[in-house]
């Protein structure tokens, strides 16, 4: 029996979780403009991945709900950003968000790799094409979180150390 449905479900759930975490980070960290804007863009990728995974799962007898709710609109994002500016968050909070995002993207990357390997073994060109198209975006999510951690850590950690 094929384990492809298990990998598809795990990857779908991972992409949905990544989308949520990216949007939550964008909302909470609106004061960090690059984090805010890039996180929203990267969430769109995860949303699209989940949509494509839901369609790809059907031939395997797996019904995954299409992520029908879209990303919040610009007006809604501005409202959330305004609320986020009112919230006092420490640099450690932002770094913890970025760390969680990096770990989530790493898990998704491994799942994309497993899906690609299974697709090759089963000679499923549709799944292989899906993995080939989506995995590089997940790798980009990983690189972005890693870069942001490297860039922001010195500033945020030294600031956090002077408070306590």
C-alpha positions in Angstrom: 0.0 0.0 0.0 1.3 3.5 -0.9 2.2 5.9 1.8 1.7 8.8 -0.6 -1.6 9.9 1.0 0.1 10.0 4.4 2.8 12.3 3.1 0.2 14.4 1.2 -1.8 14.9 4.4 1.3 15.8 6.4 2.5 18.3 3.8 -1.0 19.8 3.4 -1.3 20.3 7.2 2.3 21.7 7.3 1.6 24.2 4.6 -1.7 25.3 6.2 0.2 25.7 9.6 3.0 27.6 7.8 0.4 30.0 6.3 -1.2 30.7 9.6 2.1 31.2 11.4 3.3 33.6 8.7 0.1 35.6 8.9 0.3 35.7 12.7 3.9 36.9 12.6 3.0 39.5 10.0 0.3 40.8 12.2 2.2 40.7 15.5 5.4 42.2 14.0 3.9 44.9 11.7 6.5 47.4 13.1 9.2 45.4 11.3 8.2 46.3 7.8 10.2 43.7 6.0 9.0 40.9 8.3 5.4 42.1 7.9 5.4 42.4 4.1 7.5 39.4 3.2 5.6 37.1 5.7 2.4 38.0 3.9 3.9 37.2 0.5 5.3 33.9 1.8 2.0 33.0 3.3 0.5 33.3 -0.1 2.9 30.6 -1.4 1.9 28.2 1.4 -1.8 28.9 0.7 -1.2 28.1 -3.0 0.7 24.9 -2.1 -2.2 23.7 0.1 -4.7 24.3 -2.7 -2.5 22.3 -5.1 -2.0 19.5 -2.6 -5.8 19.3 -2.0 -6.2 18.7 -5.8 -3.3 16.3 -6.0 -4.7 14.2 -3.2 -8.0 13.3 -4.9 -6.6 10.6 -7.2 -5.2 8.9 -4.0 -8.7 8.8 -2.4 -7.8 11.5 0.0 -10.2 14.5 0.5 -8.4 17.5 1.8 -10.5 20.6 2.2 -9.5 23.3 -0.2 -8.2 26.3 1.7 -11.1 28.4 0.5 -10.5 31.3 2.8 -8.1 33.7 1.1 -5.5 35.8 2.6 -6.8 38.9 4.5 -7.3 41.9 2.3 -5.2 45.0 2.4 -7.7 46.9 4.6 -7.9 44.1 7.1 -4.1 43.8 7.2 -3.8 47.6 7.9 -6.2 47.2 10.8 -4.3 44.3 12.2 -1.0 46.2 11.7 -2.3 49.2 13.6 -3.4 46.9 16.5 0.0 45.2 16.4 1.8 48.6 16.7 0.0 49.1 20.0 1.2 45.8 21.4 4.6 45.9 23.1 6.6 42.9 21.8 10.1 42.2 22.7 12.9 41.3 20.2 12.9 37.8 21.7 9.2 37.4 20.7 10.1 38.2 17.1 13.1 35.9 17.1 11.0 33.1 18.6 8.4 33.7 15.8 11.1 33.5 13.2 12.6 30.4 14.8 9.2 28.6 14.7 8.7 29.6 11.1 12.1 28.3 10.2 11.4 25.0 11.9 8.0 24.7 10.2 9.5 25.4 6.8 12.3 22.9 7.4 9.6 20.2 8.2 7.7 21.1 5.0 10.9 20.9 3.0 11.6 17.4 4.2 8.0 16.4 3.3 8.3 17.9 -0.2 11.5 15.8 -0.6 9.7 12.7 0.6 6.8 13.4 -1.8 9.2 13.9 -4.7 11.0 10.6 -3.9 7.6 8.7 -3.6 6.4 10.3 -6.9 9.6 9.1 -8.7 9.2 5.6 -7.2 5.5 5.4 -8.4 6.3 7.2 -11.7 3.6 9.8 -10.9 4.7 12.8 -13.0 1.9 15.0 -11.7 3.1 14.7 -8.1 6.7 15.0 -9.2 5.8 18.2 -11.1 4.0 19.5 -8.0 7.0 18.9 -5.7 9.4 20.3 -8.3 7.3 23.5 -8.5 6.6 24.0 -4.8 9.7 22.8 -3.0 11.9 25.7 -4.1 9.5 28.2 -2.6 9.6 26.3 0.7 13.4 26.4 0.5 13.1 30.2 -0.1 10.9 30.5 3.1 13.7 28.7 5.0 16.4 31.0 3.6 14.4 34.1 4.4 13.7 33.1 8.1 17.4 32.2 8.5 18.5 35.5 7.0 16.1 37.4 9.2 17.3 35.6 12.3 21.0 36.4 11.4 20.2 40.0 10.6 18.0 40.8 13.5 19.6 38.8 16.3 22.5 41.1 17.1 20.3 44.1 17.4 17.3 42.5 19.1 19.4 40.4 21.5 21.6 43.2 22.6 18.6 45.4 23.1 16.9 42.6 25.1 20.0 42.3 27.3 20.0 46.0 28.3 16.4 45.8 29.5 16.9 43.1 32.1 
